[in-house]
């Protein structure tokens, strides 16, 4: 449950801190959400996958934790 709720909580906290700054610079507050995704969500998710990879096999490779890499057949 933590892996489901923690990214949202981190994005919300970052957005709450960043939205007033972004608005004062003249950008819409949606820009703060995009920046939250870029600087919080993506590093958190990739970092967790790399952490699991290192814990499982001792190396930093996403091949060990991202399974089901088969191509989707085209119609």
PDB file of N, H, CA, C and O in Angstrom:
ATOM      1  N   UNK A   1       0.823  -1.173   0.000  1.00  0.00           N
ATOM      2  CA  UNK A   1       0.000   0.000   0.000  1.00  0.00           C
ATOM      3  C   UNK A   1       0.880   1.255   0.000  1.00  0.00           C
ATOM      4  O   UNK A   1       0.500   2.285  -0.556  1.00  0.00           O
ATOM      5  N   UNK A   2       2.031   1.162   0.613  1.00  0.00           N
ATOM      6  H   UNK A   2       2.339   0.325   1.065  1.00  0.00           H
ATOM      7  CA  UNK A   2       2.926   2.320   0.675  1.00  0.00           C
ATOM      8  C   UNK A   2       3.393   2.709  -0.725  1.00  0.00           C
ATOM      9  O   UNK A   2       3.477   3.896  -1.040  1.00  0.00           O
ATOM     10  N   UNK A   3       3.698   1.721  -1.570  1.00  0.00           N
ATOM     11  H   UNK A   3       3.630   0.757  -1.315  1.00  0.00           H
ATOM     12  CA  UNK A   3       4.158   2.035  -2.925  1.00  0.00           C
ATOM     13  C   UNK A   3       3.051   2.653  -3.776  1.00  0.00           C
ATOM     14  O   UNK A   3       3.329   3.270  -4.805  1.00  0.00           O
ATOM     15  N   UNK A   4       1.821   2.492  -3.358  1.00  0.00           N
ATOM     16  H   UNK A   4       1.595   1.991  -2.522  1.00  0.00           H
ATOM     17  CA  UNK A   4       0.710   3.102  -4.077  1.00  0.00           C
ATOM     18  C   UNK A   4       0.469   4.541  -3.603  1.00  0.00           C
ATOM     19  O   UNK A   4       0.188   5.418  -4.420  1.00  0.00           O
ATOM     20  N   UNK A   5       0.575   4.786  -2.317  1.00  0.00           N
ATOM     21  H   UNK A   5       0.803   4.074  -1.654  1.00  0.00           H
ATOM     22  CA  UNK A   5       0.235   6.089  -1.753  1.00  0.00           C
ATOM     23  C   UNK A   5       1.412   7.064  -1.666  1.00  0.00           C
ATOM     24  O   UNK A   5       1.219   8.273  -1.794  1.00  0.00           O
ATOM     25  N   UNK A   6       2.619   6.556  -1.450  1.00  0.00           N
ATOM     26  H   UNK A   6       2.775   5.574  -1.345  1.00  0.00           H
ATOM     27  CA  UNK A   6       3.769   7.433  -1.245  1.00  0.00           C
ATOM     28  C   UNK A   6       4.085   8.338  -2.438  1.00  0.00           C
ATOM     29  O   UNK A   6       4.338   9.524  -2.229  1.00  0.00           O
ATOM     30  N   UNK A   7       4.083   7.840  -3.677  1.00  0.00           N
ATOM     31  H   UNK A   7       3.878   6.876  -3.847  1.00  0.00           H
ATOM     32  CA  UNK A   7       4.353   8.764  -4.788  1.00  0.00           C
ATOM     33  C   UNK A   7       3.341   9.905  -4.871  1.00  0.00           C
ATOM     34  O   UNK A   7       3.717  11.044  -5.149  1.00  0.00           O
ATOM     35  N   UNK A   8       2.077   9.614  -4.636  1.00  0.00           N
ATOM     36  H   UNK A   8       1.772   8.689  -4.410  1.00  0.00           H
ATOM     37  CA  UNK A   8       1.063  10.666  -4.659  1.00  0.00           C
ATOM     38  C   UNK A   8       1.269  11.683  -3.560  1.00  0.00           C
ATOM     39  O   UNK A   8       1.089  12.882  -3.773  1.00  0.00           O
ATOM     40  N   UNK A   9       1.647  11.206  -2.379  1.00  0.00           N
ATOM     41  H   UNK A   9       1.793  10.232  -2.206  1.00  0.00           H
ATOM     42  CA  UNK A   9       1.907  12.127  -1.271  1.00  0.00           C
ATOM     43  C   UNK A   9       3.125  13.006  -1.560  1.00  0.00           C
ATOM     44  O   UNK A   9       3.118  14.197  -1.249  1.00  0.00           O
ATOM     45  N   UNK A  10       4.155  12.432  -2.146  1.00  0.00           N
ATOM     46  H   UNK A  10       4.160  11.464  -2.399  1.00  0.00           H
ATOM     47  CA  UNK A  10       5.345  13.214  -2.486  1.00  0.00           C
ATOM     48  C   UNK A  10       5.046  14.263  -3.555  1.00  0.00           C
ATOM     49  O   UNK A  10       5.514  15.398  -3.468  1.00  0.00           O
ATOM     50  N   UNK A  11       4.262  13.875  -4.567  1.00  0.00           N
ATOM     51  H   UNK A  11       3.882  12.953  -4.637  1.00  0.00           H
ATOM     52  CA  UNK A  11       3.901  14.817  -5.624  1.00  0.00           C
ATOM     53  C   UNK A  11       3.043  15.945  -5.052  1.00  0.00           C
ATOM     54  O   UNK A  11       3.228  17.109  -5.406  1.00  0.00           O
ATOM     55  N   UNK A  12       2.107  15.601  -4.169  1.00  0.00           N
ATOM     56  H   UNK A  12       1.957  14.656  -3.881  1.00  0.00           H
ATOM     57  CA  UNK A  12       1.246  16.620  -3.568  1.00  0.00           C
ATOM     58  C   UNK A  12       2.054  17.613  -2.748  1.00  0.00           C
ATOM     59  O   UNK A  12       1.822  18.820  -2.824  1.00  0.00           O
ATOM     60  N   UNK A  13       2.993  17.115  -1.973  1.00  0.00           N
ATOM     61  H   UNK A  13       3.181  16.135  -1.912  1.00  0.00           H
ATOM     62  CA  UNK A  13       3.830  18.000  -1.153  1.00  0.00           C
ATOM     63  C   UNK A  13       4.687  18.910  -2.038  1.00  0.00           C
ATOM     64  O   UNK A  13       4.797  20.108  -1.779  1.00  0.00           O
ATOM     65  N   UNK A  14       5.286  18.346  -3.069  1.00  0.00           N
ATOM     66  H   UNK A  14       5.197  17.372  -3.280  1.00  0.00           H
ATOM     67  CA  UNK A  14       6.121  19.134  -3.976  1.00  0.00           C
ATOM     68  C   UNK A  14       5.280  20.170  -4.713  1.00  0.00           C
ATOM     69  O   UNK A  14       5.716  21.306  -4.901  1.00  0.00           O
ATOM     70  N   UNK A  15       4.073  19.781  -5.130  1.00  0.00           N
ATOM     71  H   UNK A  15       3.719  18.858  -4.977  1.00  0.00           H
ATOM     72  CA  UNK A  15       3.170  20.710  -5.810  1.00  0.00           C
ATOM     73  C   UNK A  15       2.768  21.858  -4.886  1.00  0.00           C
ATOM     74  O   UNK A  15       2.748  23.017  -5.302  1.00  0.00           O
ATOM     75  N   UNK A  16       2.451  21.537  -3.637  1.00  0.00           N
ATOM     76  H   UNK A  16       2.468  20.596  -3.299  1.00  0.00           H
ATOM     77  CA  UNK A  16       2.036  22.576  -2.687  1.00  0.00           C
ATOM     78  C   UNK A  16       3.149  23.596  -2.458  1.00  0.00           C
ATOM     79  O   UNK A  16       2.873  24.780  -2.262  1.00  0.00           O
ATOM     80  N   UNK A  17       4.387  23.150  -2.481  1.00  0.00           N
ATOM     81  H   UNK A  17       4.611  22.189  -2.641  1.00  0.00           H
ATOM     82  CA  UNK A  17       5.516  24.065  -2.311  1.00  0.00           C
ATOM     83  C   UNK A  17       5.834  24.842  -3.584  1.00  0.00           C
ATOM     84  O   UNK A  17       6.260  25.996  -3.529  1.00  0.00           O
ATOM     85  N   UNK A  18       5.626  24.206  -4.715  1.00  0.00           N
ATOM     86  H   UNK A  18       5.280  23.269  -4.759  1.00  0.00           H
ATOM     87  CA  UNK A  18       6.062  24.791  -5.978  1.00  0.00           C
ATOM     88  C   UNK A  18       4.994  25.645  -6.661  1.00  0.00           C
ATOM     89  O   UNK A  18       5.339  26.568  -7.398  1.00  0.00           O
ATOM     90  N   UNK A  19       3.723  25.369  -6.442  1.00  0.00           N
ATOM     91  H   UNK A  19       3.443  24.619  -5.843  1.00  0.00           H
ATOM     92  CA  UNK A  19       2.648  26.065  -7.160  1.00  0.00           C
ATOM     93  C   UNK A  19       2.681  27.591  -6.967  1.00  0.00           C
ATOM     94  O   UNK A  19       2.538  28.319  -7.949  1.00  0.00           O
ATOM     95  N   UNK A  20       2.861  28.095  -5.751  1.00  0.00           N
ATOM     96  H   UNK A  20       2.977  27.503  -4.953  1.00  0.00           H
ATOM     97  CA  UNK A  20       2.909  29.562  -5.623  1.00  0.00           C
ATOM     98  C   UNK A  20       4.082  30.197  -6.376  1.00  0.00           C
ATOM     99  O   UNK A  20       3.959  31.296  -6.917  1.00  0.00           O
ATOM    100  N   UNK A  21       5.192  29.512  -6.404  1.00  0.00           N
ATOM    101  H   UNK A  21       5.292  28.619  -5.964  1.00  0.00           H
ATOM    102  CA  UNK A  21       6.368  30.036  -7.114  1.00  0.00           C
ATOM    103  C   UNK A  21       6.107  30.057  -8.613  1.00  0.00           C
ATOM    104  O   UNK A  21       6.420  31.031  -9.297  1.00  0.00           O
ATOM    105  N   UNK A  22       5.528  28.967  -9.116  1.00  0.00           N
ATOM    106  H   UNK A  22       5.273  28.176  -8.561  1.00  0.00           H
ATOM    107  CA  UNK A  22       5.249  28.873 -10.549  1.00  0.00           C
ATOM    108  C   UNK A  22       4.224  29.928 -10.962  1.00  0.00           C
ATOM    109  O   UNK A  22       4.366  30.561 -12.008  1.00  0.00           O
ATOM    110  N   UNK A  23       3.187  30.116 -10.132  1.00  0.00           N
ATOM    111  H   UNK A  23       3.072  29.602  -9.282  1.00  0.00           H
ATOM    112  CA  UNK A  23       2.168  31.127 -10.452  1.00  0.00           C
ATOM    113  C   UNK A  23       2.753  32.531 -10.414  1.00  0.00           C
ATOM    114  O   UNK A  23       2.390  33.377 -11.231  1.00  0.00           O
ATOM    115  N   UNK A  24       3.653  32.782  -9.476  1.00  0.00           N
ATOM    116  H   UNK A  24       3.948  32.094  -8.813  1.00  0.00           H
ATOM    117  CA  UNK A  24       4.250  34.123  -9.397  1.00  0.00           C
ATOM    118  C   UNK A  24       5.154  34.417 -10.591  1.00  0.00           C
ATOM    119  O   UNK A  24       5.401  35.580 -10.912  1.00  0.00           O
ATOM    120  N   UNK A  25       5.641  33.379 -11.243  1.00  0.00           N
ATOM    121  H   UNK A  25       5.440  32.435 -10.983  1.00  0.00           H
ATOM    122  CA  UNK A  25       6.457  33.570 -12.443  1.00  0.00           C
ATOM    123  C   UNK A  25       5.603  33.729 -13.697  1.00  0.00           C
ATOM    124  O   UNK A  25       6.128  33.963 -14.785  1.00  0.00           O
ATOM    125  N   UNK A  26       4.281  33.599 -13.542  1.00  0.00           N
ATOM    126  H   UNK A  26       3.854  33.409 -12.658  1.00  0.00           H
ATOM    127  CA  UNK A  26       3.392  33.809 -14.679  1.00  0.00           C
ATOM    128  C   UNK A  26       2.971  32.560 -15.409  1.00  0.00           C
ATOM    129  O   UNK A  26       2.297  32.645 -16.436  1.00  0.00           O
ATOM    130  N   UNK A  27       3.351  31.397 -14.904  1.00  0.00           N
ATOM    131  H   UNK A  27       3.898  31.328 -14.069  1.00  0.00           H
ATOM    132  CA  UNK A  27       2.947  30.143 -15.529  1.00  0.00           C
ATOM    133  C   UNK A  27       1.663  29.638 -14.880  1.00  0.00           C
ATOM    134  O   UNK A  27       1.362  29.997 -13.742  1.00  0.00           O
ATOM    135  N   UNK A  28       0.910  28.813 -15.591  1.00  0.00           N
ATOM    136  H   UNK A  28       1.155  28.522 -16.515  1.00  0.00           H
ATOM    137  CA  UNK A  28      -0.267  28.216 -14.949  1.00  0.00           C
ATOM    138  C   UNK A  28       0.164  27.179 -13.908  1.00  0.00           C
ATOM    139  O   UNK A  28       1.268  26.640 -13.975  1.00  0.00           O
ATOM    140  N   UNK A  29      -0.717  26.913 -12.954  1.00  0.00           N
ATOM    141  H   UNK A  29      -1.615  27.351 -12.900  1.00  0.00           H
ATOM    142  CA  UNK A  29      -0.348  25.983 -11.885  1.00  0.00           C
ATOM    143  C   UNK A  29      -0.172  24.557 -12.394  1.00  0.00           C
ATOM    144  O   UNK A  29       0.433  23.729 -11.713  1.00  0.00           O
ATOM    145  N   UNK A  30      -0.693  24.263 -13.578  1.00  0.00           N
ATOM    146  H   UNK A  30      -1.184  24.936 -14.130  1.00  0.00           H
ATOM    147  CA  UNK A  30      -0.483  22.939 -14.171  1.00  0.00           C
ATOM    148  C   UNK A  30       1.002  22.678 -14.417  1.00  0.00           C
ATOM    149  O   UNK A  30       1.444  21.529 -14.405  1.00  0.00           O
ATOM    150  N   UNK A  31       1.764  23.735 -14.637  1.00  0.00           N
ATOM    151  H   UNK A  31       1.405  24.669 -14.646  1.00  0.00           H
ATOM    152  CA  UNK A  31       3.215  23.592 -14.822  1.00  0.00           C
ATOM    153  C   UNK A  31       3.858  22.991 -13.583  1.00  0.00           C
ATOM    154  O   UNK A  31       4.825  22.237 -13.693  1.00  0.00           O
ATOM    155  N   UNK A  32       3.337  23.313 -12.408  1.00  0.00           N
ATOM    156  H   UNK A  32       2.552  23.925 -12.318  1.00  0.00           H
ATOM    157  CA  UNK A  32       3.876  22.751 -11.165  1.00  0.00           C
ATOM    158  C   UNK A  32       3.630  21.245 -11.104  1.00  0.00           C
ATOM    159  O   UNK A  32       4.464  20.506 -10.581  1.00  0.00           O
ATOM    160  N   UNK A  33       2.505  20.785 -11.626  1.00  0.00           N
ATOM    161  H   UNK A  33       1.827  21.386 -12.051  1.00  0.00           H
ATOM    162  CA  UNK A  33       2.236  19.338 -11.661  1.00  0.00           C
ATOM    163  C   UNK A  33       3.224  18.649 -12.591  1.00  0.00           C
ATOM    164  O   UNK A  33       3.782  17.604 -12.256  1.00  0.00           O
ATOM    165  N   UNK A  34       3.437  19.247 -13.768  1.00  0.00           N
ATOM    166  H   UNK A  34       2.984  20.096 -14.040  1.00  0.00           H
ATOM    167  CA  UNK A  34       4.392  18.662 -14.711  1.00  0.00           C
ATOM    168  C   UNK A  34       5.790  18.594 -14.107  1.00  0.00           C
ATOM    169  O   UNK A  34       6.489  17.594 -14.269  1.00  0.00           O
ATOM    170  N   UNK A  35       6.195  19.639 -13.421  1.00  0.00           N
ATOM    171  H   UNK A  35       5.627  20.451 -13.289  1.00  0.00           H
ATOM    172  CA  UNK A  35       7.508  19.631 -12.773  1.00  0.00           C
ATOM    173  C   UNK A  35       7.567  18.614 -11.644  1.00  0.00           C
ATOM    174  O   UNK A  35       8.613  18.007 -11.413  1.00  0.00           O
ATOM    175  N   UNK A  36       6.464  18.422 -10.942  1.00  0.00           N
ATOM    176  H   UNK A  36       5.615  18.915 -11.130  1.00  0.00           H
ATOM    177  CA  UNK A  36       6.412  17.415  -9.880  1.00  0.00           C
ATOM    178  C   UNK A  36       6.593  16.016 -10.446  1.00  0.00           C
ATOM    179  O   UNK A  36       7.288  15.184  -9.865  1.00  0.00           O
ATOM    180  N   UNK A  37       5.962  15.767 -11.581  1.00  0.00           N
ATOM    181  H   UNK A  37       5.397  16.444 -12.054  1.00  0.00           H
ATOM    182  CA  UNK A  37       6.115  14.461 -12.224  1.00  0.00           C
ATOM    183  C   UNK A  37       7.558  14.261 -12.660  1.00  0.00           C
ATOM    184  O   UNK A  37       8.132  13.189 -12.469  1.00  0.00           O
ATOM    185  N   UNK A  38       8.138  15.300 -13.247  1.00  0.00           N
ATOM    186  H   UNK A  38       7.672  16.171 -13.402  1.00  0.00           H
ATOM    187  CA  UNK A  38       9.504  15.202 -13.763  1.00  0.00           C
ATOM    188  C   UNK A  38      10.536  15.028 -12.655  1.00  0.00           C
ATOM    189  O   UNK A  38      11.448  14.211 -12.778  1.00  0.00           O
ATOM    190  N   UNK A  39      10.395  15.798 -11.567  1.00  0.00           N
ATOM    191  H   UNK A  39       9.654  16.462 -11.467  1.00  0.00           H
ATOM    192  CA  UNK A  39      11.433  15.808 -10.536  1.00  0.00           C
ATOM    193  C   UNK A  39      11.145  14.916  -9.328  1.00  0.00           C
ATOM    194  O   UNK A  39      12.038  14.691  -8.511  1.00  0.00           O
ATOM    195  N   UNK A  40       9.902  14.397  -9.195  1.00  0.00           N
ATOM    196  H   UNK A  40       9.177  14.580  -9.859  1.00  0.00           H
ATOM    197  CA  UNK A  40       9.579  13.558  -8.044  1.00  0.00           C
ATOM    198  C   UNK A  40       9.156  12.156  -8.472  1.00  0.00           C
ATOM    199  O   UNK A  40       9.740  11.171  -8.020  1.00  0.00           O
ATOM    200  N   UNK A  41       8.150  12.055  -9.335  1.00  0.00           N
ATOM    201  H   UNK A  41       7.675  12.856  -9.701  1.00  0.00           H
ATOM    202  CA  UNK A  41       7.586  10.749  -9.666  1.00  0.00           C
ATOM    203  C   UNK A  41       8.562   9.869 -10.445  1.00  0.00           C
ATOM    204  O   UNK A  41       8.791   8.717 -10.075  1.00  0.00           O
ATOM    205  N   UNK A  42       9.128  10.398 -11.504  1.00  0.00           N
ATOM    206  H   UNK A  42       8.942  11.333 -11.805  1.00  0.00           H
ATOM    207  CA  UNK A  42      10.029   9.595 -12.334  1.00  0.00           C
ATOM    208  C   UNK A  42      11.266   9.151 -11.554  1.00  0.00           C
ATOM    209  O   UNK A  42      11.601   7.967 -11.600  1.00  0.00           O
ATOM    210  N   UNK A  43      11.964  10.042 -10.837  1.00  0.00           N
ATOM    211  H   UNK A  43      11.692  11.003 -10.799  1.00  0.00           H
ATOM    212  CA  UNK A  43      13.119   9.556 -10.062  1.00  0.00           C
ATOM    213  C   UNK A  43      12.735   8.572  -8.962  1.00  0.00           C
ATOM    214  O   UNK A  43      13.482   7.632  -8.689  1.00  0.00           O
ATOM    215  N   UNK A  44      11.584   8.774  -8.327  1.00  0.00           N
ATOM    216  H   UNK A  44      10.978   9.538  -8.548  1.00  0.00           H
ATOM    217  CA  UNK A  44      11.154   7.851  -7.274  1.00  0.00           C
ATOM    218  C   UNK A  44      10.912   6.463  -7.843  1.00  0.00           C
ATOM    219  O   UNK A  44      11.388   5.476  -7.281  1.00  0.00           O
ATOM    220  N   UNK A  45      10.178   6.367  -8.953  1.00  0.00           N
ATOM    221  H   UNK A  45       9.791   7.168  -9.410  1.00  0.00           H
ATOM    222  CA  UNK A  45       9.863   5.064  -9.512  1.00  0.00           C
ATOM    223  C   UNK A  45      11.096   4.374 -10.086  1.00  0.00           C
ATOM    224  O   UNK A  45      11.291   3.179  -9.864  1.00  0.00           O
ATOM    225  N   UNK A  46      11.925   5.101 -10.816  1.00  0.00           N
ATOM    226  H   UNK A  46      11.767   6.072 -10.997  1.00  0.00           H
ATOM    227  CA  UNK A  46      13.154   4.494 -11.334  1.00  0.00           C
ATOM    228  C   UNK A  46      14.113   4.127 -10.206  1.00  0.00           C
ATOM    229  O   UNK A  46      14.773   3.089 -10.257  1.00  0.00           O
ATOM    230  N   UNK A  47      14.184   4.972  -9.202  1.00  0.00           N
ATOM    231  H   UNK A  47      13.647   5.815  -9.160  1.00  0.00           H
ATOM    232  CA  UNK A  47      15.039   4.676  -8.051  1.00  0.00           C
ATOM    233  C   UNK A  47      14.602   3.428  -7.315  1.00  0.00           C
ATOM    234  O   UNK A  47      15.438   2.638  -6.876  1.00  0.00           O
ATOM    235  N   UNK A  48      13.294   3.243  -7.176  1.00  0.00           N
ATOM    236  H   UNK A  48      12.615   3.885  -7.532  1.00  0.00           H
ATOM    237  CA  UNK A  48      12.809   2.043  -6.505  1.00  0.00           C
ATOM    238  C   UNK A  48      13.125   0.793  -7.327  1.00  0.00           C
ATOM    239  O   UNK A  48      13.519  -0.232  -6.770  1.00  0.00           O
ATOM    240  N   UNK A  49      12.954   0.872  -8.642  1.00  0.00           N
ATOM    241  H   UNK A  49      12.634   1.705  -9.095  1.00  0.00           H
ATOM    242  CA  UNK A  49      13.283  -0.284  -9.485  1.00  0.00           C
ATOM    243  C   UNK A  49      14.772  -0.611  -9.419  1.00  0.00           C
ATOM    244  O   UNK A  49      15.145  -1.782  -9.354  1.00  0.00           O
ATOM    245  N   UNK A  50      15.619   0.405  -9.434  1.00  0.00           N
ATOM    246  H   UNK A  50      15.316   1.356  -9.486  1.00  0.00           H
ATOM    247  CA  UNK A  50      17.058   0.161  -9.323  1.00  0.00           C
ATOM    248  C   UNK A  50      17.425  -0.388  -7.948  1.00  0.00           C
ATOM    249  O   UNK A  50      18.319  -1.227  -7.835  1.00  0.00           O
ATOM    250  N   UNK A  51      16.743   0.078  -6.907  1.00  0.00           N
ATOM    251  H   UNK A  51      16.017   0.759  -6.999  1.00  0.00           H
ATOM    252  CA  UNK A  51      16.957  -0.449  -5.558  1.00  0.00           C
ATOM    253  C   UNK A  51      16.610  -1.929  -5.501  1.00  0.00           C
ATOM    254  O   UNK A  51      17.361  -2.723  -4.934  1.00  0.00           O
ATOM    255  N   UNK A  52      15.467  -2.307  -6.089  1.00  0.00           N
ATOM    256  H   UNK A  52      14.857  -1.662  -6.550  1.00  0.00           H
ATOM    257  CA  UNK A  52      15.067  -3.716  -6.101  1.00  0.00           C
ATOM    258  C   UNK A  52      16.048  -4.560  -6.909  1.00  0.00           C
ATOM    259  O   UNK A  52      16.336  -5.700  -6.543  1.00  0.00           O
ATOM    260  N   UNK A  53      16.558  -4.007  -8.000  1.00  0.00           N
ATOM    261  H   UNK A  53      16.324  -3.081  -8.297  1.00  0.00           H
ATOM    262  CA  UNK A  53      17.513  -4.726  -8.826  1.00  0.00           C
ATOM    263  C   UNK A  53      18.812  -4.975  -8.066  1.00  0.00           C
ATOM    264  O   UNK A  53      19.370  -6.071  -8.111  1.00  0.00           O
ATOM    265  N   UNK A  54      19.279  -3.959  -7.379  1.00  0.00           N
ATOM    266  H   UNK A  54      18.826  -3.068  -7.343  1.00  0.00           H
ATOM    267  CA  UNK A  54      20.533  -4.105  -6.623  1.00  0.00           C
ATOM    268  C   UNK A  54      20.357  -5.105  -5.487  1.00  0.00           C
ATOM    269  O   UNK A  54      21.257  -5.893  -5.199  1.00  0.00           O
ATOM    270  N   UNK A  55      19.205  -5.068  -4.852  1.00  0.00           N
ATOM    271  H   UNK A  55      18.474  -4.427  -5.086  1.00  0.00           H
ATOM    272  CA  UNK A  55      18.938  -5.983  -3.745  1.00  0.00           C
ATOM    273  C   UNK A  55      18.796  -7.430  -4.222  1.00  0.00           C
ATOM    274  O   UNK A  55      19.167  -8.366  -3.515  1.00  0.00           O
ATOM    275  N   UNK A  56      18.256  -7.598  -5.429  1.00  0.00           N
ATOM    276  H   UNK A  56      17.955  -6.837  -6.004  1.00  0.00           H
ATOM    277  CA  UNK A  56      18.021  -8.939  -5.960  1.00  0.00           C
ATOM    278  C   UNK A  56      19.298  -9.574  -6.503  1.00  0.00           C
ATOM    279  O   UNK A  56      19.613 -10.721  -6.184  1.00  0.00           O
ATOM    280  N   UNK A  57      20.032  -8.820  -7.327  1.00  0.00           N
ATOM    281  H   UNK A  57      19.776  -7.889  -7.586  1.00  0.00           H
ATOM    282  CA  UNK A  57      21.196  -9.405  -8.004  1.00  0.00           C
ATOM    283  C   UNK A  57      22.506  -8.696  -7.743  1.00  0.00           C
ATOM    284  O   UNK A  57      23.553  -9.175  -8.178  1.00  0.00           O
ATOM    285  N   UNK A  58      22.486  -7.587  -7.057  1.00  0.00           N
ATOM    286  H   UNK A  58      21.636  -7.197  -6.703  1.00  0.00           H
ATOM    287  CA  UNK A  58      23.720  -6.887  -6.757  1.00  0.00           C
ATOM    288  C   UNK A  58      24.201  -5.945  -7.836  1.00  0.00           C
ATOM    289  O   UNK A  58      25.266  -5.343  -7.694  1.00  0.00           O
ATOM    290  N   UNK A  59      23.441  -5.798  -8.919  1.00  0.00           N
ATOM    291  H   UNK A  59      22.576  -6.287  -9.034  1.00  0.00           H
ATOM    292  CA  UNK A  59      23.852  -4.851  -9.955  1.00  0.00           C
ATOM    293  C   UNK A  59      22.698  -3.900 -10.263  1.00  0.00           C
ATOM    294  O   UNK A  59      21.552  -4.145  -9.885  1.00  0.00           O
ATOM    295  N   UNK A  60      23.022  -2.823 -10.951  1.00  0.00           N
ATOM    296  H   UNK A  60      23.953  -2.624 -11.258  1.00  0.00           H
ATOM    297  CA  UNK A  60      22.018  -1.813 -11.281  1.00  0.00           C
ATOM    298  C   UNK A  60      21.539  -2.007 -12.713  1.00  0.00           C
ATOM    299  O   UNK A  60      21.941  -1.267 -13.611  1.00  0.00           O
ATOM    300  N   UNK A  61      20.700  -2.978 -12.924  1.00  0.00           N
ATOM    301  H   UNK A  61      20.373  -3.579 -12.195  1.00  0.00           H
ATOM    302  CA  UNK A  61      20.165  -3.254 -14.242  1.00  0.00           C
ATOM    303  C   UNK A  61      18.660  -3.443 -14.143  1.00  0.00           C
ATOM    304  O   UNK A  61      18.176  -4.202 -13.303  1.00  0.00           O
ATOM    305  N   UNK A  62      17.927  -2.756 -14.997  1.00  0.00           N
ATOM    306  H   UNK A  62      18.320  -2.140 -15.679  1.00  0.00           H
ATOM    307  CA  UNK A  62      16.479  -2.902 -14.983  1.00  0.00           C
ATOM    308  C   UNK A  62      16.029  -4.224 -15.597  1.00  0.00           C
ATOM    309  O   UNK A  62      14.866  -4.603 -15.457  1.00  0.00           O
ATOM    310  N   UNK A  63      16.918  -4.919 -16.264  1.00  0.00           N
ATOM    311  H   UNK A  63      17.862  -4.611 -16.378  1.00  0.00           H
ATOM    312  CA  UNK A  63      16.562  -6.210 -16.862  1.00  0.00           C
ATOM    313  C   UNK A  63      16.161  -7.235 -15.805  1.00  0.00           C
ATOM    314  O   UNK A  63      15.388  -8.150 -16.090  1.00  0.00           O
ATOM    315  N   UNK A  64      16.671  -7.091 -14.610  1.00  0.00           N
ATOM    316  H   UNK A  64      17.299  -6.348 -14.379  1.00  0.00           H
ATOM    317  CA  UNK A  64      16.378  -8.069 -13.563  1.00  0.00           C
ATOM    318  C   UNK A  64      15.020  -7.868 -12.919  1.00  0.00           C
ATOM    319  O   UNK A  64      14.473  -8.809 -12.344  1.00  0.00           O
ATOM    320  N   UNK A  65      14.469  -6.691 -12.996  1.00  0.00           N
ATOM    321  H   UNK A  65      14.913  -5.927 -13.463  1.00  0.00           H
ATOM    322  CA  UNK A  65      13.212  -6.417 -12.302  1.00  0.00           C
ATOM    323  C   UNK A  65      12.056  -6.110 -13.240  1.00  0.00           C
ATOM    324  O   UNK A  65      10.899  -6.236 -12.838  1.00  0.00           O
ATOM    325  N   UNK A  66      12.331  -5.712 -14.475  1.00  0.00           N
ATOM    326  H   UNK A  66      13.271  -5.610 -14.802  1.00  0.00           H
ATOM    327  CA  UNK A  66      11.264  -5.439 -15.438  1.00  0.00           C
ATOM    328  C   UNK A  66      11.117  -6.675 -16.316  1.00  0.00           C
ATOM    329  O   UNK A  66      11.918  -6.918 -17.219  1.00  0.00           O
ATOM    330  N   UNK A  67      10.094  -7.436 -16.033  1.00  0.00           N
ATOM    331  H   UNK A  67       9.444  -7.238 -15.299  1.00  0.00           H
ATOM    332  CA  UNK A  67       9.848  -8.660 -16.788  1.00  0.00           C
ATOM    333  C   UNK A  67       8.815  -8.379 -17.876  1.00  0.00           C
ATOM    334  O   UNK A  67       8.320  -7.259 -18.002  1.00  0.00           O
ATOM    335  N   UNK A  68       8.508  -9.373 -18.633  1.00  0.00           N
ATOM    336  H   UNK A  68       8.910 -10.283 -18.531  1.00  0.00           H
ATOM    337  CA  UNK A  68       7.506  -9.272 -19.699  1.00  0.00           C
ATOM    338  C   UNK A  68       7.906  -8.224 -20.728  1.00  0.00           C
ATOM    339  O   UNK A  68       7.172  -7.268 -20.978  1.00  0.00           O
ATOM    340  N   UNK A  69       9.080  -8.418 -21.319  1.00  0.00           N
ATOM    341  H   UNK A  69       9.676  -9.195 -21.115  1.00  0.00           H
ATOM    342  CA  UNK A  69       9.586  -7.474 -22.311  1.00  0.00           C
ATOM    343  C   UNK A  69       9.301  -7.921 -23.735  1.00  0.00           C
ATOM    344  O   UNK A  69       9.959  -7.465 -24.670  1.00  0.00           O
ATOM    345  N   UNK A  70       8.332  -8.807 -23.910  1.00  0.00           N
ATOM    346  H   UNK A  70       7.798  -9.178 -23.150  1.00  0.00           H
ATOM    347  CA  UNK A  70       8.020  -9.281 -25.251  1.00  0.00           C
ATOM    348  C   UNK A  70       7.253  -8.203 -26.011  1.00  0.00           C
ATOM    349  O   UNK A  70       6.485  -7.444 -25.419  1.00  0.00           O
ATOM    350  N   UNK A  71       7.460  -8.139 -27.305  1.00  0.00           N
ATOM    351  H   UNK A  71       8.083  -8.755 -27.786  1.00  0.00           H
ATOM    352  CA  UNK A  71       6.771  -7.174 -28.130  1.00  0.00           C
ATOM    353  C   UNK A  71       5.300  -7.541 -28.267  1.00  0.00           C
ATOM    354  O   UNK A  71       4.935  -8.716 -28.309  1.00  0.00           O
ATOM    355  N   UNK A  72       4.478  -6.521 -28.335  1.00  0.00           N
ATOM    356  H   UNK A  72       4.775  -5.566 -28.301  1.00  0.00           H
ATOM    357  CA  UNK A  72       3.052  -6.733 -28.547  1.00  0.00           C
ATOM    358  C   UNK A  72       2.827  -6.997 -30.024  1.00  0.00           C
ATOM    359  O   UNK A  72       3.295  -6.230 -30.867  1.00  0.00           O
ATOM    360  N   UNK A  73       2.116  -8.073 -30.352  1.00  0.00           N
ATOM    361  H   UNK A  73       1.736  -8.695 -29.668  1.00  0.00           H
ATOM    362  CA  UNK A  73       1.911  -8.369 -31.777  1.00  0.00           C
ATOM    363  C   UNK A  73       1.027  -7.307 -32.432  1.00  0.00           C
ATOM    364  O   UNK A  73       0.081  -6.796 -31.831  1.00  0.00           O
ATOM    365  N   UNK A  74       1.367  -6.992 -33.683  1.00  0.00           N
ATOM    366  H   UNK A  74       2.135  -7.407 -34.171  1.00  0.00           H
ATOM    367  CA  UNK A  74       0.540  -6.062 -34.442  1.00  0.00           C
ATOM    368  C   UNK A  74      -0.564  -6.826 -35.155  1.00  0.00           C
ATOM    369  O   UNK A  74      -0.440  -8.018 -35.436  1.00  0.00           O
ATOM    370  N   UNK A  75      -1.618  -6.128 -35.436  1.00  0.00           N
ATOM    371  H   UNK A  75      -1.719  -5.159 -35.208  1.00  0.00           H
ATOM    372  CA  UNK A  75      -2.776  -6.780 -36.066  1.00  0.00           C
ATOM    373  C   UNK A  75      -2.586  -6.863 -37.563  1.00  0.00           C
ATOM    374  O   UNK A  75      -3.454  -7.378 -38.268  1.00  0.00           O
TER     375      UNK A  75
END
